[in-house]
Amino acid sequence: MTHVTIIGGGPGGYEAALVASRLGAEVTLIERDGVGGSTVLTDCVPSKTLIATSDLLTEVGTAAELGVEVPKAVRADLATVDARVLSLAKAQSDDIAARLTLSGITVIDGVATIAGPGVVTAESGGETQQIETDAILLATGAHPRTSPDAQPDGERILTWEQVYSLQELPAHMIVVGSGVTGAEFASAYNGLGATVTLVSSRDRVLPGEDADAANVIEDVFTRRGMTVMGTSRMATVERTTDGVLVTLTDGRTVEGSHCLLALGSIPNTEGLGLETVGVTLNDAGFIGVDRVSRTSARGVYAAGDCTGVLMLASVAAQQGRIAMSHLLGDAVHPLDLGKVSSNVFTSPEIATVGMSQKQIEESGLQFDVAMLPLASNPRAKMQGVHDGFVKLFARKGMGIVIGGVVVGPKASELIHAVSLAVSASLTVDQMADAFTVYPSLSGSVAEAARRMHTLG
Ligand SMILES: Cc1cc2nc3c(=O)[nH]c(=O)nc-3n(C[C@H](O)[C@H](O)[C@H](O)COP(=O)(O)OP(=O)(O)OC[C@H]3O[C@@H](n4cnc5c(N)ncnc54)[C@H](O)[C@@H]3O)c2cc1C
Protein backbone atom coordinates (compact mmCIF):
# COMPACT_ATOMS: atom_id res chain seq x y z
CA MET A 1 0.00 0.00 0.00
CA THR A 2 1.34 3.47 -0.89
CA HIS A 3 1.72 5.78 2.08
CA VAL A 4 1.13 9.46 1.32
CA THR A 5 1.93 12.25 3.77
CA ILE A 6 0.18 15.54 3.20
CA ILE A 7 1.44 18.74 4.82
CA GLY A 8 -1.35 21.29 5.18
CA GLY A 9 -5.07 20.74 5.65
CA GLY A 10 -6.56 23.42 3.38
CA PRO A 11 -8.41 22.47 0.17
CA GLY A 12 -5.11 21.59 -1.54
CA GLY A 13 -4.42 19.10 1.25
CA TYR A 14 -7.78 17.75 2.38
CA GLU A 15 -9.23 17.20 -1.10
CA ALA A 16 -6.06 15.31 -2.03
CA ALA A 17 -6.33 13.25 1.15
CA LEU A 18 -9.89 12.19 0.29
CA VAL A 19 -8.93 11.22 -3.28
CA ALA A 20 -5.84 9.31 -2.12
CA SER A 21 -7.79 7.35 0.45
CA ARG A 22 -10.50 6.55 -2.13
CA LEU A 23 -7.76 5.26 -4.44
CA GLY A 24 -6.52 2.92 -1.72
CA ALA A 25 -3.56 4.78 -0.22
CA GLU A 26 -2.69 5.03 3.44
CA VAL A 27 -2.90 8.76 4.17
CA THR A 28 -1.46 10.94 6.93
CA LEU A 29 -2.37 14.62 6.95
CA ILE A 30 -0.50 17.05 9.19
CA GLU A 31 -2.06 20.43 9.93
CA ARG A 32 -0.87 22.98 12.47
CA ASP A 33 -3.81 25.41 12.73
CA GLY A 34 -6.99 23.46 12.01
CA VAL A 35 -8.38 21.31 9.21
CA GLY A 36 -9.85 23.39 6.42
CA GLY A 37 -6.76 25.60 6.42
CA SER A 38 -6.75 29.32 5.92
CA THR A 39 -9.53 28.86 3.36
CA VAL A 40 -11.97 27.78 6.01
CA LEU A 41 -10.61 29.42 9.14
CA THR A 42 -9.38 32.87 8.09
CA ASP A 43 -9.78 33.62 4.38
CA CYS A 44 -12.46 32.42 2.02
CA VAL A 45 -15.21 31.10 4.29
CA PRO A 46 -15.10 33.93 6.88
CA SER A 47 -14.92 36.69 4.28
CA LYS A 48 -17.83 35.28 2.29
CA THR A 49 -19.89 34.90 5.45
CA LEU A 50 -19.25 38.55 6.34
CA ILE A 51 -20.15 39.52 2.78
CA ALA A 52 -23.46 37.61 3.04
CA THR A 53 -24.54 40.04 5.79
CA SER A 54 -23.24 43.02 3.86
CA ASP A 55 -25.11 41.88 0.72
CA LEU A 56 -28.33 41.61 2.69
CA LEU A 57 -27.95 45.18 3.95
CA THR A 58 -27.12 46.42 0.46
CA GLU A 59 -30.29 44.76 -0.84
CA VAL A 60 -32.35 46.30 1.94
CA GLY A 61 -30.97 49.65 0.76
CA THR A 62 -32.77 49.16 -2.57
CA ALA A 63 -36.10 48.35 -0.90
CA ALA A 64 -37.59 51.84 -1.39
CA GLU A 65 -37.29 51.50 -5.19
CA LEU A 66 -39.37 48.32 -4.99
CA GLY A 67 -42.00 50.06 -2.89
CA VAL A 68 -40.95 48.80 0.53
CA GLU A 69 -40.49 51.24 3.38
CA VAL A 70 -37.76 50.15 5.77
CA PRO A 71 -36.72 52.00 8.92
CA LYS A 72 -33.61 54.13 8.43
CA ALA A 73 -31.86 52.46 11.34
CA VAL A 74 -31.42 49.01 9.81
CA ARG A 75 -27.90 48.06 10.87
CA ALA A 76 -25.72 45.07 11.50
CA ASP A 77 -24.43 44.27 14.96
CA LEU A 78 -20.81 43.49 14.10
CA ALA A 79 -20.14 41.55 17.29
CA THR A 80 -23.00 39.15 16.37
CA VAL A 81 -21.94 39.05 12.72
CA ASP A 82 -18.32 38.24 13.60
CA ALA A 83 -19.37 35.62 16.15
CA ARG A 84 -21.47 33.97 13.40
CA VAL A 85 -18.53 34.16 10.99
CA LEU A 86 -16.20 32.41 13.42
CA SER A 87 -18.68 29.76 14.51
CA LEU A 88 -19.54 28.94 10.90
CA ALA A 89 -15.83 28.59 10.07
CA LYS A 90 -15.30 26.32 13.07
CA ALA A 91 -18.31 24.17 12.13
CA GLN A 92 -17.02 23.85 8.56
CA SER A 93 -13.58 22.83 9.86
CA ASP A 94 -15.17 20.23 12.15
CA ASP A 95 -17.23 18.83 9.25
CA ILE A 96 -14.13 18.38 7.13
CA ALA A 97 -12.20 16.81 10.02
CA ALA A 98 -15.04 14.33 10.55
CA ARG A 99 -15.05 13.45 6.84
CA LEU A 100 -11.31 12.83 6.89
CA THR A 101 -11.55 10.59 9.93
CA LEU A 102 -14.49 8.68 8.43
CA SER A 103 -12.37 8.08 5.34
CA GLY A 104 -9.68 6.45 7.45
CA ILE A 105 -7.19 9.32 7.11
CA THR A 106 -4.80 9.88 10.01
CA VAL A 107 -4.89 13.55 10.96
CA ILE A 108 -2.03 14.87 13.07
CA ASP A 109 -2.41 18.22 14.76
CA GLY A 110 1.15 19.52 14.49
CA VAL A 111 3.88 21.26 12.51
CA ALA A 112 5.46 19.19 9.75
CA THR A 113 8.96 19.33 8.33
CA ILE A 114 10.57 17.19 5.65
CA ALA A 115 13.57 15.49 7.27
CA GLY A 116 14.90 13.88 4.11
CA PRO A 117 13.76 11.67 1.22
CA GLY A 118 10.71 9.72 2.39
CA VAL A 119 10.78 11.08 5.94
CA VAL A 120 8.51 13.72 7.48
CA THR A 121 8.52 14.80 11.10
CA ALA A 122 5.48 16.12 12.91
CA GLU A 123 5.94 18.17 16.05
CA SER A 124 3.05 18.57 18.38
CA GLY A 125 2.88 19.48 22.06
CA GLY A 126 6.64 19.18 22.45
CA GLU A 127 6.68 15.65 20.99
CA THR A 128 8.12 14.73 17.61
CA GLN A 129 7.01 11.78 15.50
CA GLN A 130 8.84 10.53 12.48
CA ILE A 131 6.76 9.34 9.54
CA GLU A 132 8.19 7.11 6.82
CA THR A 133 6.36 7.81 3.59
CA ASP A 134 6.37 6.89 -0.11
CA ALA A 135 5.24 10.31 -1.29
CA ILE A 136 4.70 13.81 0.06
CA LEU A 137 2.19 16.48 -0.93
CA LEU A 138 3.04 20.03 0.12
CA ALA A 139 -0.12 22.11 0.53
CA THR A 140 1.09 24.66 3.04
CA GLY A 141 -0.73 27.72 1.68
CA ALA A 142 0.29 31.33 2.19
CA HIS A 143 -0.02 34.13 4.73
CA PRO A 144 -0.79 37.87 4.48
CA ARG A 145 2.04 40.12 3.35
CA THR A 146 2.78 42.99 5.71
CA SER A 147 5.42 45.69 5.63
CA PRO A 148 7.89 46.90 8.25
CA ASP A 149 6.22 50.30 7.81
CA ALA A 150 2.72 48.93 8.32
CA GLN A 151 2.78 46.48 11.18
CA PRO A 152 -0.58 44.97 12.11
CA ASP A 153 -1.45 45.19 15.82
CA GLY A 154 -4.68 43.20 15.66
CA GLU A 155 -6.70 46.14 17.01
CA ARG A 156 -6.60 49.04 14.59
CA ILE A 157 -4.12 47.94 11.95
CA LEU A 158 -5.37 44.60 10.72
CA THR A 159 -4.70 41.81 8.28
CA TRP A 160 -7.70 40.02 6.76
CA GLU A 161 -7.16 37.25 9.33
CA GLN A 162 -7.71 39.67 12.22
CA VAL A 163 -10.85 41.58 11.27
CA TYR A 164 -13.25 39.11 12.88
CA SER A 165 -12.24 40.19 16.37
CA LEU A 166 -13.89 43.59 15.78
CA GLN A 167 -16.80 44.08 18.14
CA GLU A 168 -18.06 47.30 16.58
CA LEU A 169 -18.33 48.54 13.04
CA PRO A 170 -15.25 50.67 12.28
CA ALA A 171 -16.21 54.33 11.96
CA HIS A 172 -13.78 54.74 9.05
CA MET A 173 -12.04 51.74 7.55
CA ILE A 174 -9.06 52.47 5.30
CA VAL A 175 -8.39 49.50 3.06
CA VAL A 176 -4.90 49.46 1.56
CA GLY A 177 -4.73 47.44 -1.63
CA SER A 178 -7.32 47.24 -4.39
CA GLY A 179 -6.80 43.70 -5.62
CA VAL A 180 -9.54 41.13 -5.10
CA THR A 181 -9.17 40.92 -1.30
CA GLY A 182 -9.01 44.70 -0.82
CA ALA A 183 -11.98 45.33 -3.11
CA GLU A 184 -14.08 42.63 -1.42
CA PHE A 185 -13.48 43.99 2.08
CA ALA A 186 -13.97 47.60 0.97
CA SER A 187 -17.30 46.58 -0.58
CA ALA A 188 -18.27 44.58 2.53
CA TYR A 189 -17.57 47.32 5.08
CA ASN A 190 -19.23 49.89 2.83
CA GLY A 191 -22.31 47.66 2.66
CA LEU A 192 -22.24 47.23 6.44
CA GLY A 193 -22.41 50.99 6.82
CA ALA A 194 -18.81 52.03 7.59
CA THR A 195 -17.11 54.97 5.94
CA VAL A 196 -14.54 53.38 3.64
CA THR A 197 -11.46 54.73 1.89
CA LEU A 198 -9.79 52.41 -0.59
CA VAL A 199 -6.13 53.19 -1.20
CA SER A 200 -4.98 51.82 -4.54
CA SER A 201 -1.46 52.06 -5.91
CA ARG A 202 -2.86 51.47 -9.41
CA ASP A 203 -4.92 53.85 -11.51
CA ARG A 204 -8.06 51.76 -11.06
CA VAL A 205 -9.41 49.15 -8.66
CA LEU A 206 -9.08 45.44 -9.47
CA PRO A 207 -6.24 45.86 -11.96
CA GLY A 208 -6.16 42.10 -12.65
CA GLU A 209 -9.84 41.89 -13.67
CA ASP A 210 -11.72 42.66 -16.87
CA ALA A 211 -11.39 46.43 -17.42
CA ASP A 212 -15.12 46.97 -18.09
CA ALA A 213 -16.00 45.03 -14.94
CA ALA A 214 -13.54 47.00 -12.83
CA ASN A 215 -15.00 50.24 -14.14
CA VAL A 216 -18.51 49.19 -13.08
CA ILE A 217 -17.27 48.33 -9.59
CA GLU A 218 -15.36 51.59 -9.21
CA ASP A 219 -18.46 53.56 -10.31
CA VAL A 220 -20.65 51.69 -7.84
CA PHE A 221 -18.11 52.15 -5.03
CA THR A 222 -17.98 55.92 -5.51
CA ARG A 223 -21.75 56.20 -5.96
CA ARG A 224 -22.19 54.42 -2.63
CA GLY A 225 -20.00 56.98 -0.90
CA MET A 226 -16.67 55.18 -0.84
CA THR A 227 -13.54 57.26 -1.41
CA VAL A 228 -11.36 55.51 -3.96
CA MET A 229 -7.84 56.92 -4.05
CA GLY A 230 -6.20 55.78 -7.30
CA THR A 231 -2.47 56.01 -8.01
CA SER A 232 -1.86 56.31 -4.28
CA ARG A 233 0.92 54.15 -2.83
CA MET A 234 1.00 53.57 0.91
CA ALA A 235 4.29 54.44 2.61
CA THR A 236 3.45 53.90 6.30
CA VAL A 237 0.54 53.07 8.57
CA GLU A 238 0.72 54.21 12.20
CA ARG A 239 -1.52 54.21 15.24
CA THR A 240 -2.76 57.58 16.48
CA THR A 241 -4.42 58.19 19.85
CA ASP A 242 -7.78 56.97 18.66
CA GLY A 243 -7.24 55.65 15.17
CA VAL A 244 -4.76 55.23 12.34
CA LEU A 245 -2.81 57.46 10.02
CA VAL A 246 -1.92 56.25 6.56
CA THR A 247 0.84 58.23 4.85
CA LEU A 248 1.27 57.92 1.10
CA THR A 249 4.58 57.99 -0.76
CA ASP A 250 3.74 61.44 -2.14
CA GLY A 251 3.29 62.81 1.41
CA ARG A 252 -0.52 62.91 1.49
CA THR A 253 -2.15 61.43 4.58
CA VAL A 254 -5.48 59.74 5.34
CA GLU A 255 -6.87 59.41 8.85
CA GLY A 256 -9.29 56.70 9.83
CA SER A 257 -10.38 54.56 12.75
CA HIS A 258 -8.97 51.29 11.35
CA CYS A 259 -6.74 50.12 8.54
CA LEU A 260 -7.00 46.80 6.73
CA LEU A 261 -3.87 45.69 4.89
CA ALA A 262 -4.61 43.77 1.70
CA LEU A 263 -1.12 43.68 0.27
CA GLY A 264 -1.10 40.16 -1.14
CA SER A 265 0.21 36.84 0.15
CA ILE A 266 3.55 35.19 0.89
CA PRO A 267 3.89 31.41 0.39
CA ASN A 268 4.46 29.26 3.50
CA THR A 269 7.66 27.62 2.33
CA GLU A 270 10.18 28.60 5.00
CA GLY A 271 11.42 26.02 7.48
CA LEU A 272 9.76 23.13 5.64
CA GLY A 273 13.02 21.31 4.92
CA LEU A 274 12.55 21.62 1.16
CA GLU A 275 16.32 21.70 0.65
CA THR A 276 16.68 18.22 2.18
CA VAL A 277 14.92 16.69 -0.81
CA GLY A 278 15.81 19.23 -3.49
CA VAL A 279 12.45 20.97 -3.96
CA THR A 280 13.21 24.20 -5.79
CA LEU A 281 11.33 27.47 -5.63
CA ASN A 282 10.59 29.57 -8.69
CA ASP A 283 11.71 33.19 -9.11
CA ALA A 284 8.68 34.45 -7.22
CA GLY A 285 9.50 32.23 -4.21
CA PHE A 286 6.71 29.70 -4.82
CA ILE A 287 7.21 25.94 -5.14
CA GLY A 288 7.67 25.21 -8.83
CA VAL A 289 5.23 22.59 -10.15
CA ASP A 290 4.16 21.18 -13.49
CA ARG A 291 0.56 20.65 -14.60
CA VAL A 292 0.28 17.38 -12.67
CA SER A 293 1.60 19.05 -9.48
CA ARG A 294 5.08 17.46 -9.49
CA THR A 295 7.87 19.47 -7.90
CA SER A 296 11.53 19.17 -8.82
CA ALA A 297 11.96 16.34 -6.28
CA ARG A 298 10.91 12.76 -7.02
CA GLY A 299 7.85 11.71 -5.04
CA VAL A 300 7.18 15.22 -3.79
CA TYR A 301 4.08 17.02 -5.10
CA ALA A 302 2.73 20.48 -4.26
CA ALA A 303 -0.71 22.07 -4.54
CA GLY A 304 -2.43 25.35 -3.77
CA ASP A 305 -1.21 28.77 -2.73
CA CYS A 306 2.33 27.56 -1.93
CA THR A 307 2.72 26.99 -5.70
CA GLY A 308 1.30 30.42 -6.65
CA VAL A 309 -0.22 28.90 -9.81
CA LEU A 310 -3.58 30.62 -9.27
CA MET A 311 -4.49 31.49 -5.70
CA LEU A 312 -7.99 30.07 -5.50
CA ALA A 313 -9.43 27.40 -3.25
CA SER A 314 -10.90 25.61 -6.28
CA VAL A 315 -7.52 25.49 -8.04
CA ALA A 316 -5.76 24.31 -4.86
CA ALA A 317 -8.26 21.45 -4.54
CA GLN A 318 -7.89 20.50 -8.20
CA GLN A 319 -4.08 20.52 -8.02
CA GLY A 320 -4.24 18.28 -4.95
CA ARG A 321 -6.64 15.82 -6.64
CA ILE A 322 -4.51 15.74 -9.80
CA ALA A 323 -1.37 15.06 -7.74
CA MET A 324 -2.95 12.03 -6.09
CA SER A 325 -4.37 10.65 -9.34
CA HIS A 326 -0.93 10.96 -10.88
CA LEU A 327 0.84 9.34 -7.94
CA LEU A 328 -1.61 6.49 -7.57
CA GLY A 329 -1.99 5.61 -11.24
CA ASP A 330 -5.53 6.91 -11.85
CA ALA A 331 -6.54 8.75 -15.06
CA VAL A 332 -4.98 12.20 -14.96
CA HIS A 333 -6.30 15.40 -16.52
CA PRO A 334 -3.50 17.98 -16.21
CA LEU A 335 -4.50 21.36 -14.78
CA ASP A 336 -6.08 23.59 -17.43
CA LEU A 337 -6.13 27.20 -16.28
CA GLY A 338 -8.01 28.19 -19.43
CA LYS A 339 -11.17 26.72 -17.91
CA VAL A 340 -11.08 28.06 -14.37
CA SER A 341 -14.02 30.11 -13.19
CA SER A 342 -13.67 32.56 -10.34
CA ASN A 343 -15.57 35.34 -8.67
CA VAL A 344 -14.89 38.65 -7.00
CA PHE A 345 -17.44 38.93 -4.19
CA THR A 346 -17.96 42.67 -4.38
CA SER A 347 -21.46 44.07 -4.68
CA PRO A 348 -22.20 43.58 -7.57
CA GLU A 349 -20.08 40.47 -8.11
CA ILE A 350 -17.66 39.89 -10.99
CA ALA A 351 -17.55 36.31 -12.24
CA THR A 352 -15.18 35.21 -14.96
CA VAL A 353 -14.34 32.01 -16.76
CA GLY A 354 -11.87 30.94 -19.42
CA MET A 355 -9.61 33.36 -21.22
CA SER A 356 -9.82 37.03 -20.33
CA GLN A 357 -10.12 39.68 -23.04
CA LYS A 358 -6.54 40.74 -22.30
CA GLN A 359 -5.23 37.19 -22.66
CA ILE A 360 -7.11 36.69 -25.94
CA GLU A 361 -5.83 39.98 -27.34
CA GLU A 362 -2.26 39.15 -26.30
CA SER A 363 -2.50 35.66 -27.79
CA GLY A 364 -3.38 37.09 -31.19
CA LEU A 365 -6.47 34.84 -31.53
CA GLN A 366 -9.22 36.17 -33.79
CA PHE A 367 -12.31 36.56 -31.65
CA ASP A 368 -15.80 38.03 -31.41
CA VAL A 369 -17.14 39.69 -28.32
CA ALA A 370 -20.69 40.53 -27.25
CA MET A 371 -21.45 42.66 -24.22
CA LEU A 372 -24.97 43.20 -22.91
CA PRO A 373 -25.81 45.52 -20.02
CA LEU A 374 -28.05 43.91 -17.41
CA ALA A 375 -30.07 47.12 -17.26
CA SER A 376 -31.78 46.00 -20.49
CA ASN A 377 -32.85 42.67 -18.96
CA PRO A 378 -36.54 42.52 -17.91
CA ARG A 379 -35.88 40.59 -14.68
CA ALA A 380 -33.14 43.07 -13.74
CA LYS A 381 -35.61 45.93 -14.22
CA MET A 382 -38.16 44.18 -11.98
CA GLN A 383 -35.55 43.59 -9.31
CA GLY A 384 -34.12 47.11 -9.45
CA VAL A 385 -30.75 45.87 -10.76
CA HIS A 386 -29.04 48.70 -12.63
CA ASP A 387 -25.37 47.75 -12.69
CA GLY A 388 -23.67 44.92 -14.48
CA PHE A 389 -23.36 43.16 -17.79
CA VAL A 390 -22.75 39.87 -19.54
CA LYS A 391 -19.80 39.61 -21.89
CA LEU A 392 -18.87 36.57 -23.97
CA PHE A 393 -15.80 35.82 -26.08
CA ALA A 394 -15.87 33.33 -28.95
CA ARG A 395 -13.42 32.19 -31.60
CA LYS A 396 -14.09 34.05 -34.83
CA GLY A 397 -15.65 31.87 -37.50
CA MET A 398 -16.12 28.73 -35.38
CA GLY A 399 -18.07 30.54 -32.69
CA ILE A 400 -16.58 28.39 -29.90
CA VAL A 401 -17.01 30.09 -26.54
CA ILE A 402 -13.60 30.65 -24.93
CA GLY A 403 -14.41 32.96 -22.06
CA GLY A 404 -16.91 35.20 -20.39
CA VAL A 405 -17.53 37.79 -17.71
CA VAL A 406 -20.70 38.39 -15.74
CA VAL A 407 -21.08 41.42 -13.49
CA GLY A 408 -24.20 41.50 -11.38
CA PRO A 409 -25.90 40.19 -8.29
CA LYS A 410 -25.10 36.47 -7.86
CA ALA A 411 -22.83 36.55 -10.91
CA SER A 412 -21.05 33.62 -9.23
CA GLU A 413 -24.14 31.51 -9.96
CA LEU A 414 -24.85 32.93 -13.44
CA ILE A 415 -21.34 32.15 -14.71
CA HIS A 416 -21.90 28.40 -14.53
CA ALA A 417 -23.68 28.29 -17.89
CA VAL A 418 -20.69 30.04 -19.49
CA SER A 419 -18.34 27.74 -17.61
CA LEU A 420 -20.10 24.69 -19.08
CA ALA A 421 -19.83 26.19 -22.54
CA VAL A 422 -16.10 26.88 -22.13
CA SER A 423 -15.42 23.49 -20.62
CA ALA A 424 -17.35 21.58 -23.31
CA SER A 425 -16.17 23.90 -26.14
CA LEU A 426 -19.77 24.75 -27.04
CA THR A 427 -20.53 27.25 -29.78
CA VAL A 428 -22.45 30.47 -29.30
CA ASP A 429 -25.32 28.90 -31.26
CA GLN A 430 -25.49 25.93 -28.88
CA MET A 431 -25.56 28.35 -25.97
CA ALA A 432 -28.25 30.44 -27.56
CA ASP A 433 -30.38 27.37 -28.39
CA ALA A 434 -30.62 26.24 -24.78
CA PHE A 435 -33.80 27.52 -23.19
CA THR A 436 -33.58 30.08 -20.43
CA VAL A 437 -36.45 30.99 -18.15
CA TYR A 438 -38.38 34.17 -18.98
CA PRO A 439 -37.83 36.50 -17.25
CA SER A 440 -34.39 35.70 -15.86
CA LEU A 441 -30.94 37.25 -15.63
CA SER A 442 -29.57 34.16 -17.36
CA GLY A 443 -31.64 35.22 -20.37
CA SER A 444 -28.92 37.83 -20.95
CA VAL A 445 -26.27 35.11 -21.15
CA ALA A 446 -28.19 33.37 -23.95
CA GLU A 447 -28.94 36.70 -25.63
CA ALA A 448 -25.25 37.66 -25.67
CA ALA A 449 -24.52 34.33 -27.36
CA ARG A 450 -27.35 34.94 -29.84
CA ARG A 451 -25.85 38.31 -30.78
CA MET A 452 -22.69 36.53 -31.91
CA HIS A 453 -24.49 34.28 -34.39
CA THR A 454 -23.12 34.56 -37.87
CA LEU A 455 -24.77 33.23 -41.04
CA GLY A 456 -23.51 29.73 -41.62
C1 LIG B 1 -9.57 37.05 2.22
C2 LIG B 1 -9.51 35.94 1.20
C3 LIG B 1 -10.67 35.49 0.59
C4 LIG B 1 -10.61 34.46 -0.34
N1 LIG B 1 -11.76 34.07 -0.96
C5 LIG B 1 -11.72 33.09 -1.88
C6 LIG B 1 -12.89 32.67 -2.56
O1 LIG B 1 -13.96 33.22 -2.33
N2 LIG B 1 -12.81 31.65 -3.44
C7 LIG B 1 -11.63 31.03 -3.72
O2 LIG B 1 -11.60 30.11 -4.54
N3 LIG B 1 -10.49 31.42 -3.11
C8 LIG B 1 -10.51 32.42 -2.20
N4 LIG B 1 -9.35 32.82 -1.58
C9 LIG B 1 -8.11 32.12 -1.87
C10 LIG B 1 -8.08 30.82 -1.08
O3 LIG B 1 -8.32 31.10 0.28
C11 LIG B 1 -6.72 30.14 -1.24
O4 LIG B 1 -6.44 29.98 -2.59
C12 LIG B 1 -6.74 28.79 -0.56
O5 LIG B 1 -6.74 29.00 0.83
C13 LIG B 1 -5.55 27.93 -0.90
O6 LIG B 1 -5.67 26.69 -0.27
P1 LIG B 1 -4.39 25.90 0.21
O7 LIG B 1 -4.86 24.53 0.52
O8 LIG B 1 -3.30 26.08 -0.75
O9 LIG B 1 -3.90 26.64 1.53
P2 LIG B 1 -4.58 27.00 2.90
O10 LIG B 1 -6.04 26.99 2.86
O11 LIG B 1 -3.88 28.25 3.31
O12 LIG B 1 -4.12 25.81 3.84
C14 LIG B 1 -2.76 25.59 4.12
C15 LIG B 1 -2.64 25.01 5.49
O13 LIG B 1 -1.32 24.51 5.67
C16 LIG B 1 -0.97 24.65 7.03
N5 LIG B 1 0.47 24.56 7.17
C17 LIG B 1 1.42 25.38 6.64
N6 LIG B 1 2.66 24.95 6.97
C18 LIG B 1 2.49 23.85 7.73
C19 LIG B 1 3.38 22.97 8.37
N7 LIG B 1 4.71 23.11 8.29
N8 LIG B 1 2.87 21.94 9.08
C20 LIG B 1 1.53 21.76 9.19
N9 LIG B 1 0.64 22.56 8.60
C21 LIG B 1 1.10 23.59 7.86
C22 LIG B 1 -1.53 26.03 7.36
O14 LIG B 1 -1.73 26.11 8.76
C23 LIG B 1 -2.83 26.04 6.61
O15 LIG B 1 -3.90 25.65 7.43
C24 LIG B 1 -9.38 33.87 -0.66
C25 LIG B 1 -8.19 34.33 -0.06
C26 LIG B 1 -8.26 35.36 0.85
C27 LIG B 1 -7.00 35.86 1.48
The ligand as an SDF file (V2000), in Angstrom:
LIG
                    3D

 53 58  0  0  0  0  0  0  0  0999 V2000
   -9.5750   37.0480    2.2200 C   0  0  0  0  0  0  0  0  0  0  0  0
   -9.5070   35.9410    1.2040 C   0  0  0  0  0  0  0  0  0  0  0  0
  -10.6660   35.4910    0.5890 C   0  0  0  0  0  0  0  0  0  0  0  0
  -10.6080   34.4640   -0.3360 C   0  0  0  0  0  0  0  0  0  0  0  0
  -11.7570   34.0680   -0.9610 N   0  0  0  0  0  0  0  0  0  0  0  0
  -11.7160   33.0880   -1.8760 C   0  0  0  0  0  0  0  0  0  0  0  0
  -12.8900   32.6750   -2.5600 C   0  0  0  0  0  0  0  0  0  0  0  0
  -13.9640   33.2170   -2.3290 O   0  0  0  0  0  0  0  0  0  0  0  0
  -12.8130   31.6550   -3.4410 N   0  0  0  0  0  0  0  0  0  0  0  0
  -11.6310   31.0310   -3.7170 C   0  0  0  0  0  0  0  0  0  0  0  0
  -11.6040   30.1100   -4.5420 O   0  0  0  0  0  0  0  0  0  0  0  0
  -10.4880   31.4170   -3.1100 N   0  0  0  0  0  0  0  0  0  0  0  0
  -10.5100   32.4190   -2.1970 C   0  0  0  0  0  0  0  0  0  0  0  0
   -9.3530   32.8220   -1.5810 N   0  0  0  0  0  0  0  0  0  0  0  0
   -8.1100   32.1170   -1.8740 C   0  0  0  0  0  0  0  0  0  0  0  0
   -8.0770   30.8210   -1.0800 C   0  0  0  0  0  0  0  0  0  0  0  0
   -8.3230   31.1050    0.2810 O   0  0  0  0  0  0  0  0  0  0  0  0
   -6.7180   30.1440   -1.2380 C   0  0  0  0  0  0  0  0  0  0  0  0
   -6.4360   29.9840   -2.5930 O   0  0  0  0  0  0  0  0  0  0  0  0
   -6.7450   28.7900   -0.5560 C   0  0  0  0  0  0  0  0  0  0  0  0
   -6.7440   28.9980    0.8260 O   0  0  0  0  0  0  0  0  0  0  0  0
   -5.5500   27.9300   -0.9040 C   0  0  0  0  0  0  0  0  0  0  0  0
   -5.6720   26.6870   -0.2680 O   0  0  0  0  0  0  0  0  0  0  0  0
   -4.3880   25.8980    0.2090 P   0  0  0  0  0  0  0  0  0  0  0  0
   -4.8650   24.5250    0.5230 O   0  0  0  0  0  0  0  0  0  0  0  0
   -3.2950   26.0760   -0.7460 O   0  0  0  0  0  0  0  0  0  0  0  0
   -3.9000   26.6430    1.5300 O   0  0  0  0  0  0  0  0  0  0  0  0
   -4.5820   26.9970    2.9040 P   0  0  0  0  0  0  0  0  0  0  0  0
   -6.0420   26.9910    2.8580 O   0  0  0  0  0  0  0  0  0  0  0  0
   -3.8790   28.2470    3.3080 O   0  0  0  0  0  0  0  0  0  0  0  0
   -4.1180   25.8130    3.8450 O   0  0  0  0  0  0  0  0  0  0  0  0
   -2.7620   25.5860    4.1210 C   0  0  0  0  0  0  0  0  0  0  0  0
   -2.6380   25.0120    5.4940 C   0  0  0  0  0  0  0  0  0  0  0  0
   -1.3200   24.5090    5.6710 O   0  0  0  0  0  0  0  0  0  0  0  0
   -0.9710   24.6490    7.0310 C   0  0  0  0  0  0  0  0  0  0  0  0
    0.4740   24.5580    7.1670 N   0  0  0  0  0  0  0  0  0  0  0  0
    1.4200   25.3820    6.6380 C   0  0  0  0  0  0  0  0  0  0  0  0
    2.6560   24.9480    6.9730 N   0  0  0  0  0  0  0  0  0  0  0  0
    2.4850   23.8530    7.7340 C   0  0  0  0  0  0  0  0  0  0  0  0
    3.3800   22.9660    8.3730 C   0  0  0  0  0  0  0  0  0  0  0  0
    4.7100   23.1110    8.2860 N   0  0  0  0  0  0  0  0  0  0  0  0
    2.8750   21.9420    9.0820 N   0  0  0  0  0  0  0  0  0  0  0  0
    1.5280   21.7560    9.1870 C   0  0  0  0  0  0  0  0  0  0  0  0
    0.6350   22.5620    8.5990 N   0  0  0  0  0  0  0  0  0  0  0  0
    1.1020   23.5940    7.8600 C   0  0  0  0  0  0  0  0  0  0  0  0
   -1.5250   26.0260    7.3610 C   0  0  0  0  0  0  0  0  0  0  0  0
   -1.7270   26.1140    8.7560 O   0  0  0  0  0  0  0  0  0  0  0  0
   -2.8310   26.0360    6.6100 C   0  0  0  0  0  0  0  0  0  0  0  0
   -3.8970   25.6470    7.4290 O   0  0  0  0  0  0  0  0  0  0  0  0
   -9.3770   33.8680   -0.6610 C   0  0  0  0  0  0  0  0  0  0  0  0
   -8.1920   34.3270   -0.0600 C   0  0  0  0  0  0  0  0  0  0  0  0
   -8.2630   35.3610    0.8510 C   0  0  0  0  0  0  0  0  0  0  0  0
   -6.9960   35.8630    1.4780 C   0  0  0  0  0  0  0  0  0  0  0  0
  1  2  1  0
  2  3  1  0
  2 52  2  0
  3  4  2  0
  4  5  1  0
  4 50  1  0
  5  6  2  0
  6  7  1  0
  6 13  1  0
  7  8  2  0
  7  9  1  0
  9 10  1  0
 10 11  2  0
 10 12  1  0
 12 13  2  0
 13 14  1  0
 14 15  1  0
 14 50  1  0
 15 16  1  0
 16 17  1  0
 16 18  1  0
 18 19  1  0
 18 20  1  0
 20 21  1  0
 20 22  1  0
 22 23  1  0
 23 24  1  0
 24 25  2  0
 24 26  1  0
 24 27  1  0
 27 28  1  0
 28 29  2  0
 28 30  1  0
 28 31  1  0
 31 32  1  0
 32 33  1  0
 33 34  1  0
 33 48  1  0
 34 35  1  0
 35 36  1  0
 35 46  1  0
 36 37  1  0
 36 45  1  0
 37 38  2  0
 38 39  1  0
 39 40  1  0
 39 45  2  0
 40 41  1  0
 40 42  2  0
 42 43  1  0
 43 44  2  0
 44 45  1  0
 46 47  1  0
 46 48  1  0
 48 49  1  0
 50 51  2  0
 51 52  1  0
 52 53  1  0
M  END
$$$$
